[in-house]
């Protein structure tokens, strides 16, 4: 069963990912651009529909009236023996056919077109109120208009394609095509707009892991150039701070530890009582240990030094050596052949710090020793499969309201303040090293008593 802290952290990770999906800058930009495109397309289609309707009606009506008038005039003024040849020429060259209108004709309704009533009104106004329209006569489809030559009635048939505009299906098809192209364009523009920010975020995460990211390109808009230039300068300043700190730490090591060693030698040679000698040697050893903690806390862990580490073998070796300490009882339960990517020396220091912390503050009630359980498993987490180390003691645990304080540097619980053998950096060193290893650290009280630390390390490729 996972401890509450581990479960709550996993739920928090899921919430963060969902919140990013809902409110990420890319998705917000993409959504706003898509909405703007959709509104613009709707307004454009509406405007085209309003302003195109009148001209299209007028143009279609004029075409019908012109064709009927010209055809009627040609038939009226042509010689009777040439009319058949004229009709054949109209049908073959112009797609115009003339039929006699009979009372027995089977006439279909006019074409189903939103513009048809307005077209019919204009044509009847020009050609006569008795002008009829049909979409098919005697089963032959076409666009039919009736006209008279003296007392004879005729049908003039035009091909539908000459008068048909874009249908609703065609309008919808074009709208879908334009919409898809607009959405793709919105996604591309959003990606280009947000790429510098994503690159900056990735570089900031690399710094948080203790890595030195590549320089950000100083190109693009003026705001992006200034932001990337400032970030690059910050990275260089941080690198310089790390170098300066290494120099300072080297000076601390030389300036403090050398006098301490000399003091230890003088204590040995001084004419002191055994009790006084033991007390001074103990004080010197504590001062040396505190200096060592400072050095461990400030020491950088370079990702370039990471190699595949056999974590199973490493934990077995640490448990074997720790078990030789009289005040410790070590029990191990390790899955064999588990490899992680990291620095073996730093990982060993982490585990030893955790064990030492448990030895000092996790003594089993009623006993003069500390029982420590070390368990290694491979588990599926929110970040994929990871090697999970569980190190727990059987002591009294930690007050729940003080667990969060354990990771802060130079912080020690009230129960440990009387033990002047540390600077309150043990778990801070652990968290600092694990952060550079892209590992997770969870602390909680064990069920049944005691304190538990869970370390989740990425598996080696």
MIMITI-309188 format. One record per residue: x, y negated, z negated of N, C-alpha, C in turn; residue in three letters. Coordinates in steps of 0.02 Angstrom, whole numbers, plus 50000, padded with zeros to 5 digits. Each point is the difference from the previous one (the first is absolute). Example, Ala and Ser with C-alpha at 12.3 -4.5 7.8 and 13.67 -1.06 7.14 Angstrom:
2
506605028449610499554994150000500454994050000ALA;499824994750036500424994149997499614994549963SER;
***
This chain:
461
500425006050000499584994050000500444993850000UNK;499854995350045500414994050004499844995349942UNK;500514996649973499864995249946499614994150027UNK;499634996449955499584994550022500384994750038UNK;500624998649979500384994750034500145001950072UNK;500175006450011500155002350068499384999650044UNK;499425002249973499374999950038499804992850016UNK;500054995649950499804993150012500454996650051UNK;500655001750000500464997150050499825002450070UNK;499845006450007499805002550066499374996650024UNK;499514999049954499394996450019500154992850020UNK;500474996949965500204993250017500314999750069UNK;500425005050016500315000150067499465000650054UNK;499515004349988499465000750050499614993550007UNK;499874996649944499644993750002500394994750038UNK;500664999949990500424995150035499985001250075UNK;500055006550019499985001650072499334998050030UNK;499445001249965499354998350026499924992450004UNK;500254996649948499964992750001500404997150057UNK;500595003050015500404997650057499615000950064UNK;499645005750007499635001350061499444994950008UNK;499694998149944499444995450004500234992850010UNK;500544998149968500184993050000500684998750032UNK;500295005050034500644999050033499954994450051UNK;500554996250006499994994350046499885002150071UNK;500295005850021499895002350068499265001250013UNK;499675003649954499295001650011499564993849997UNK;500164995449956499614993949997500084995950065UNK;500624999550024500114996350062499655003550058UNK;500075006750002499685003850054499244999249997UNK;499715000349940499274999449993499774993150022UNK;500344994749978499794993350018500064998850075UNK;500545002550031500084999250072499475003950038UNK;499835006049975499485004050033499324996649996UNK;499854997249940499364996449992499984994050046UNK;500564996250002500034994150044499915002050073UNK;500315005650020499935002450069499285002050015UNK;499695003649953499315002250010499524994150006UNK;500094995049955499574994050003500114996350065UNK;500634999350021500144996550063499705003650060UNK;500055006750000499705003850055499254999350001UNK;499695000349940499274999149997499794993250026UNK;500364994849980499844993250024500114999450075UNK;500545003250024500154999650072499465003650041UNK;499805006049977499485003650037499344996249999UNK;499834997249940499384996149996500024993950046UNK;500574996650002500054994150042499965001950074UNK;500345005550019499965002250070499295001850018UNK;499665003449953499315002050015499544994050009UNK;500114994749959499574994150005500144996150064UNK;500644998850014500184995750056500005003750067UNK;500045006749998500005003750063499305001750023UNK;499525000349954499335002350018499674995650053UNK;500014993549988499684995450049500325000450069UNK;500674999250006500305000450067499905006750033UNK;500025005449961499915006650030499295000950027UNK;499504997649963499315000350024499914995950063UNK;500284993949999499924995650058500355002850061UNK;500615002849990500385002750056499655006150030UNK;499755004449957499655006050025499374998150038UNK;499614995349972499384997950034500164996850067UNK;500524995750003500194996850063500215005250051UNK;500375005249978500215005250046499405003650030UNK;499515001849957499415003550024499604995750048UNK;499904993749982499614995550043500364999050067UNK;500664999149999500374998950062499965006150046UNK;500105006149970499985006050041499315001050031UNK;499484999049960499325000950027499844994850053UNK;500184993749988499854994650047500365001150067UNK;500665001749994500395000950062499765006150038UNK;499865005449965499765006150034499324998750033UNK;499574996649963499344998550029500054995650062UNK;500454995049997500094995650058500305003950059UNK;500485004549986500315003850055499495004550034UNK;499575003249960499505004450030499474996050038UNK;499844994249973499474996050032500224997350068UNK;500624997950005500234996650061500385004750048UNK;500075006349982500355004550046499515002950050UNK;500275001950057499585003050052499755006949976UNK;499395001950017499725006449976500445006050018UNK;500334999850059500395005850019500685000349965UNK;500184994549963500644999949964499925000949925UNK;499385000549977499895000549928500285006449971UNK;499925005650036500265006349974500764999749991UNK;500334997250050500734999349995500194995449942UNK;499614994649988500124995449945499925003649933UNK;499495004149994499895003749937500575004849986UNK;500245003450053500555004749990500644996349979UNK;500114994250029500604996149982499964997549928UNK;499404997849978499924997849931500125005749951UNK;499775005950018500085005849955500735002249996UNK;500355000150058500685002550000500514995049975UNK;499904993550016500504995049982499854996349935UNK;499374998849986499814996049942499675004049945UNK;499855006350012499665004149949499294997849989UNK;499684996950050499314997549994499565004550043UNK;499475002549970499535004250037499304997149996UNK;499645000850055499324997350006499525005950008UNK;499475000149959499495005250004499314996650004UNK;499555003350033499324997550001499675001549934UNK;499654995149973499655000849937499325003050013UNK;499885005949973499375003550008499625000249934UNK;499335000350007499595000449939500115006549963UNK;500255005050035500095006649969500705000849969UNK;500414994850003500675000549972499985001349925UNK;500455004349978500095001249928500524995149975UNK;499794995249961500444994549980500195000749926UNK;500654999949988500265000249932500014992949970UNK;500024999349935500034993349969500654996450018UNK;500024993549990500614996250014500585002649958UNK;500614998550019500585002349962499974997849927UNK;500215004549955500014998449928500624996049985UNK;499934993550002500564995549991499764993949960UNK;500364997849948499784994249961499924993750041UNK;500354999650056499974994050042499455000350052UNK;499695005850009499535000950055499394995349996UNK;499704998849942499424995450000500174993050025UNK;500584997549981500194993350022500175000050074UNK;500335005250025500155000550072499365000350040UNK;499535004149977499365000850036499624993450003UNK;500024996149945499634993649999500294995250052UNK;500664999550005500314995450049499865002350071UNK;500065006650013499885002650068499284998850021UNK;499515001449955499304998950018499854992750012UNK;500344995549964499914992950012500244997950069UNK;500515003550026500274998250066499675003950056UNK;499835006349989499735004250055499255001049997UNK;499704998549943499285000949995499835004049937UNK;499404998549974499805003249938499845007350008UNK;499875002250063499835007150010500615004450013UNK;500604997349993500615003950010500045005549947UNK;500135006050023500035005749954500725002749995UNK;500145003249944500665002849987499935007349978UNK;500505003950019499975007149981500715002849996UNK;500085005149959500645003449995500025006450041UNK;499455001550034499995005950042499335000650035UNK;500015001850064499395000950039500025006950032UNK;499485003849987499945006850027500615004449982UNK;500244998949939500555004149976500694997850022UNK;500054994750038500654997650024500214994149955UNK;500535000849960500194994649954500324994250036UNK;499954994249973500294993950028499694994049966UNK;500174994150024499704993849975499554997450057UNK;499345000649990499514998450053499684993349986UNK;499924995950055499644993749998499524999950059UNK;499384998349987499514999950055499994993150033UNK;499854999950066499914993750036499515001250059UNK;499734994550027499505000350054500284996850063UNK;499825003050056500114996950066499325000050033UNK;499704993950000499304999250022499555004449956UNK;499675004850028499545004149960500315006749980UNK;500625001250021500325006449983500424999249937UNK;500015005449960500365000049937500585004950005UNK;500564998049971500615004150004500345000249930UNK;500425005149994500465000549944500714998650024UNK;500364995849964500714999150012500375003349941UNK;500445004850017500365003749948500734998049999UNK;500244998149941500714998549989500305005549956UNK;500645001050008500345004749956500044997049929UNK;499885004249950499994997549932500674997049979UNK;500545002850027500664997849980500134992650016UNK;499664997450051500114993150019499724995049950UNK;499525002349959499674995549953500135001849927UNK;500315005849989500105002349931500584996349968UNK;499904997849939500534997149959500275005249952UNK;500354997849952500265004649949499435002549956UNK;499975006549992499495003049957500224999549927UNK;499535001749956500174999849929500555005149983UNK;499975005850032500515005149989500684997450021UNK;500014996550059500634997250023500264994549953UNK;499534995849977500194994949952500295003249937UNK;499665005449976500245003449940500695003150012UNK;500095003050059500655003050016500564994950000UNK;499874994350033500514994850001500134997349930UNK;499464999349960500094997649931500425004849959UNK;499895006650009500405005049964500734999650020UNK;500124999550066500704999650024500354993849972UNK;499664994350006500304993849976500095000349924UNK;499505003049965500065000749928500595004249979UNK;500105005750033500575004349983500664996550013UNK;500044996650057500624996250014500114994649948UNK;499464996849978500074994749949500225002949934UNK;499725005849981500205003249937500735002050002UNK;500225003050056500705001850007500454993949996UNK;499784994650033500384993849996500034997349929UNK;499445000449964499984997749930500485004149957UNK;500005006750012500465004349961500734998350015UNK;500154998750065500694998350019500214993349969UNK;499554995150004500174993449972500085000449925UNK;499545003749967500055000849927500655003449981UNK;500205005050039500625003549986500604995350007UNK;500004996050053500554995350011500024994749945UNK;499404997849978499984994849948500255002849933UNK;499815006349985500145002849934500665003949998UNK;500315001250057500635003950000500554996749958UNK;500104993350006500524997049957499865000949926UNK;499354999449980499835000949930500115007249978UNK;499825004850043500115007049983500755001549994UNK;500414997050044500725000949996500284997049935UNK;499744994349981500214996749938499805004349939UNK;499395002850002499775004349945500445006149994UNK;500175003150056500425006049999500694998349971UNK;500274994350019500664998049974499964998749925UNK;499454997049976499934998749929499955006649961UNK;499655004950028499965006649967500685003349998UNK;500394999150052500685002950000500424997149944UNK;499944993549990500374996849946499765002749932UNK;499345001049993499735002649938500285007049985UNK;500165003950052500285006749991500764999949990UNK;500294994150000500724999549991500395000550065UNK;499664999750057500345000450064500124992950027UNK;500464999650047500114993650033499725000450071UNK;499454996550014499695000550066500404996450053UNK;499865001850063500324996550056499754992850004UNK;500394995750028499814993050006499374999450042UNK;499554995749977499394998750038500164995550059UNK;499695001250058500144995850058499754992949990UNK;500424995250011499814993049992499764997250066UNK;499415002350021499704997850063499255000149992UNK;499664996750046499274999549996499794992849986UNK;499444999249966499774993349982500464997049947UNK;499944993549991500444996649953499905002549929UNK;499365001549982499865002549933500325006949989UNK;499975004450050500305006649994500764999549995UNK;500284995550040500734999149999500234997749931UNK;499644995249971500184997449934499935005449946UNK;499455003850003499895005349950500535005450004UNK;500155002350061500515005250008500704997449982UNK;500134993850017500664997149983500084999649924UNK;499474997949966500024999549926500085007049969UNK;499655004950028500055006849974500705002850010UNK;500294998950059500685002450013500494996749952UNK;499914993649987500444996649953499925002949930UNK;499375001649981499895003049934500345006849994UNK;499975004050053500335006549999500764999249991UNK;500284995250036500724998849993500174997649930UNK;499584995749971500124997549932499965005749949UNK;499515004550010499945005749955500615004650005UNK;500245001050061500595004250009500614996849965UNK;500044993550005500564996549966499935000649924UNK;499384999649976499895000849927500225006949978UNK;499845005150040500215006949983500765000549996UNK;500344996750049500735000249999500284996349939UNK;499704994249986500244996249941499885004049936UNK;499435003549997499865003949940500495005749992UNK;500205003150056500495005449996500664997449973UNK;500194993950022500624997049974499944998649925UNK;499414997349979499904998449930500025006449958UNK;499675005350025499995006349963500705002949993UNK;500404999350053500695002449995500384996249946UNK;499864993449997500324996049948499765001949931UNK;499345001449994499745002249935500345006549978UNK;500055004750047500305006449983500724999149976UNK;500364995650033500714999049981500064995949936UNK;499604994649996500084995349944499715002649934UNK;499515004450003499695002549939500255006949981UNK;500055004550047500185006849982500745000649981UNK;500414995950030500715000249981500104997949927UNK;499714994349978500054998449929499685005249955UNK;499455003050022499695005249958500465005949991UNK;500345001950055500475005649995500574998249952UNK;500234993850004500544997849956499774999849927UNK;499374997949991499725000049932499955007149973UNK;499805004750043499965006949977500675002849980UNK;500524998150039500685002349983500234996949934UNK;499854993649989500204996649939499645003049939UNK;499365001850010499635003249946500325006649980UNK;500215003850051500335006349986500654999149961UNK;500364994650016500654999049969499964996149934UNK;499424996949989499934995949940499945004349937UNK;500204997049945499965003549936499324998849970UNK;499515003950024499314999349979499755006449970UNK;499484999249960499675006049974499645003650057UNK;499895006449991499685004050053499294997350014UNK;499664997849949499324997550010500014993650041UNK;500474995549985500054993750038500215001550072UNK;500485004650007500235001850068499425002950042UNK;499625004449970499445003150037499484994750019UNK;499874995349956499514994850015500224995650056UNK;500644997950000500254995650053500045003750066UNK;500205006449999500015003850062499305000950029UNK;499515000949954499315000650024499774993550032UNK;500174994349970499814993550029500324999050068UNK;500645001750005500354999250064499695004550053UNK;499835006249982499695004550048499324997450023UNK;499614997149953499354997150019500094994150047UNK;500484995749987500144994350044500205002550069UNK;500425005250003500205002750065499415003050037UNK;499555003349962499405002950033499554994650027UNK;499934994549963499584994550024500294996950063UNK;500674999150001500324997450061499885004850058UNK;500045006549986499875005050052499304999550027UNK;499514998649956499314999250023499924993950046UNK;500334994649980499984994050043500285001650069UNK;500565003550001500315001650064499555004650042UNK;499705004949967499555004650036499394996350028UNK;499734995349961499414996450022500144995650060UNK;500594996850000500164995350054500325003350060UNK;500215006349993500365003350055499525001250058UNK;500174997850062499575001150057500035007250024UNK;499445002250027499975006750031499904999050075UNK;500515001450039499974999050072499655005850034UNK;499514998450042499645005350036500475003750048UNK;500544996750020500475003350046500345006049968UNK;499995000349932500325005649966499535005949991UNK;499394999550022499515005349990500165006050045UNK;499975005949970500115006350036499495005049973UNK;499895005550036499565005249971500305002849936UNK;499595000149947500225002449934499575005949980UNK;500335005449978499635005949975499754998349930UNK;499384997749995499734997849936499935005749951UNK;499835005950025499935005849955500655001649965UNK;500545000150038500665001549971500224994449953UNK;499864993750020500204994349959499655000349931UNK;499345001350000499635000349937500225005949957UNK;500145005650033500235005949962500674998549966UNK;500454996650035500644998349971499934995149942UNK;499574994950010499894995149946499695003449939UNK;499515004450011499695003649945500495004549963UNK;500455003150038500495004449969500474996149954UNK;500254994350023500464996149960499644996649941UNK;499384997650011499634996949945499825005149946UNK;499905006350020499835005149952500555001549951UNK;500614997950015500565001149954500014995149942UNK;499604994650006499974995149946499595002949943UNK;500255000149940499655003349944499304997249987UNK;499904993650013499364997049984499495000650056UNK;500145004050051499545000850057499815007250010UNK;499385001250021499765006550023499704998950069UNK;500325002450051499804998850070499665006250029UNK;499414999050029499665005250038499904997650071UNK;500185003950049499944998050070499545004850038UNK;499634997150047499565003850045500074996750068UNK;500465002650041500204996650061499845004150062UNK;499684996950049499915003250066500684999950035UNK;500225005650026500675000150031500024996650068UNK;500614997950019500144997650067499574993950019UNK;499964995149956499654993850015500534994650012UNK;499994997150060500504995050019499674993250008UNK;500324994849975499774993250007500564995750029UNK;499814994150024500494995450029500194994949946UNK;500634999749982500194995249949500745000449983UNK;500184996549946500684999949975500035004649939UNK;500385005350005500015005149947500244997149933UNK;500494995650002500264997049938499474995849965UNK;499654995950039499484995749971499425004149975UNK;499815005350036499455004249977500195003649935UNK;500625002249997500235003249937499974995049942UNK;500204993850012499974994949948499284998849979UNK;499535000050047499304999049984499745005549954UNK;500125006350019499755005549959500335000049931UNK;500654998649998500344999849935499734994449956UNK;499844994350030499724994549961499325001949971UNK;499605003550040499345002149976500085005049942UNK;500465004750009500115005149947500274996649937UNK;500474995350008500284996549942499464995949965UNK;499574996950039499464996149971499535004549959UNK;499865006050028499575004849964500365002649938UNK;500655001150004500385002549942499974995149942UNK;500024993650016500014994949948499314999049968UNK;499484999850043499354997749975499465005350002UNK;500165006150026499485005150007500125006149958UNK;500294999149940500145005749956499345003549982UNK;500005006650004499415003949984499834999149926UNK;499384998349984499814999049929500155006249958UNK;500314998949942500165005549954500645003750017UNK;500354997850053500625003450021500574994950002UNK;500605002550005500584995550006500295000150071UNK;499595002150048500225000250070499434997750045UNK;500164998950063499514997750050499895005550052UNK;499385001950010499825004850052499834996350064UNK;500325001850055499894996650064499845005350053UNK;499464998850037499815004350056500164996450065UNK;500355003450046500174997350066499675004550052UNK;499544997150039499625003850050500114996750068UNK;500115004150051500084997550069499505003550044UNK;499594996150036499515002650047500014995850064UNK;499755002950054499884996350063499254999050006UNK;499784993750002499294998550000499834995250057UNK;499375000250020499754995250050499754993949963UNK;500264994150018499804993749969499714995450053UNK;499834993949979499744995250048500524997850051UNK;500645001649988500554998350046500295006250033UNK;499615005550003500245006150031500275004849947UNK;500315005450023500275004949953500644997449968UNK;500035000649933500574997449963500215005049946UNK;500634999449981500265003949944499834996249936UNK;499615003349956499764996849939500355003249940UNK;500374995949963500355002149939499594997749940UNK;499855004649955499654998349938500475001549941UNK;500154994849961500425000749941499604997649940UNK;499865004549954499594998349942500295002749936UNK;499884996249946500225002349934499385001949959UNK;500115002049938499465002149955499984995649938UNK;500204993650010500014995449944499324996949987UNK;500014994049970499374996749982499724995850056UNK;500374999350056499764996150056500094992549989UNK;499654996150041500054992749998499304997149995UNK;499894994949959499344996749999499794998050071UNK;499395001850020499784998650070500084992750021UNK;499894995349953500044993050019500724997650008UNK;500495004349985500704998050007500375003650056UNK;499645004550035500325003950054500254995350055UNK;499594995050019500204995550055500634996049982UNK;500144999149935500594996049980500655003850007UNK;499965006850007500615004049999500464998650059UNK;499714997950057500414999150060500334993250004UNK;499834995649954500294993350003500705000149970UNK;500484996750033500694999849973500024996849931UNK;500465002549959500144997349933499395000449954UNK;499545004950015499425000949958500055006649963UNK;499894999849934500025006149960499394999949954UNK;499715005849990499415000549957500204999049928UNK;499504998449959500134998849929500335006049966UNK;499795006050020500275006049969500745001050015UNK;500254996750053500705001050019500444994249981UNK;499724994749970500394994149987500535001249946UNK;499885004849958500495001349948500595004050024UNK;499985002450062500555004050027500424995650046UNK;500544997649976500414995250038500505003550045UNK;499765004450042500465003650045499794999250072UNK;499724994450017499814998650069499774992950008UNK;499934997850063499794993150014499294999850028UNK;499645005649997499335000050028499995000350075UNK;500505003150030500055000250073499925007150028UNK;499905005049958499995006950024499495001250055UNK;499354998849986499485001150051500014994750054UNK;500254994049984500074994850052500515002250052UNK;500545003249978500505002650047499685005550042UNK;499625004449968499665005450036499564997250054UNK;499574995149983499544997350050500374996350055UNK;500544996649984500374996350051500315004750051UNK;500305005449976500325004850045499465003650042UNK;499455001949969499475003650037499674995650052UNK;499944993649986499714995450049500434999850063UNK;500665000049990500455000050058499995006650037UNK;499765005349967499925006550033499305000950030UNK;499604994650000499325000450026499605005449963UNK;500125000549935499675005149958499504996649954UNK;499525004049977499504997649953500155002349930UNK;499824996049951500115001749929499354998849962UNK;499775005149965499404999549959500175002149929UNK;499764996149952500125001649929499335000449965UNK;499945004849954499375001049964500135004449940UNK;499525000449955500035004649945499755006950021UNK;500315005149976499815006950018499385002149962UNK;499625004350032499455003249964500285004649946UNK;499794999049938500265004049946500594996849964UNK;500204994050021500544996449966500644999950040UNK;500354994449995500624999350035499954994950056UNK;500574998750032500054995050053500205003450065UNK;499704997850055500115003350065500204994950053UNK;500525001550038500204995950058499965004350062UNK;499704997250052499935003450065500384996050052UNK;500455003350035500394996850053499835003550066UNK;499774996150050499825002850066500514997550051UNK;500415004650027500534998250047499835002550070UNK;500164996150052499885002350069500445006150016UNK;499705004850033500395006050020500484998250057UNK;500565003450002500484999050054499705002750065UNK;500164996750055499745002150064500285006950017UNK;
***
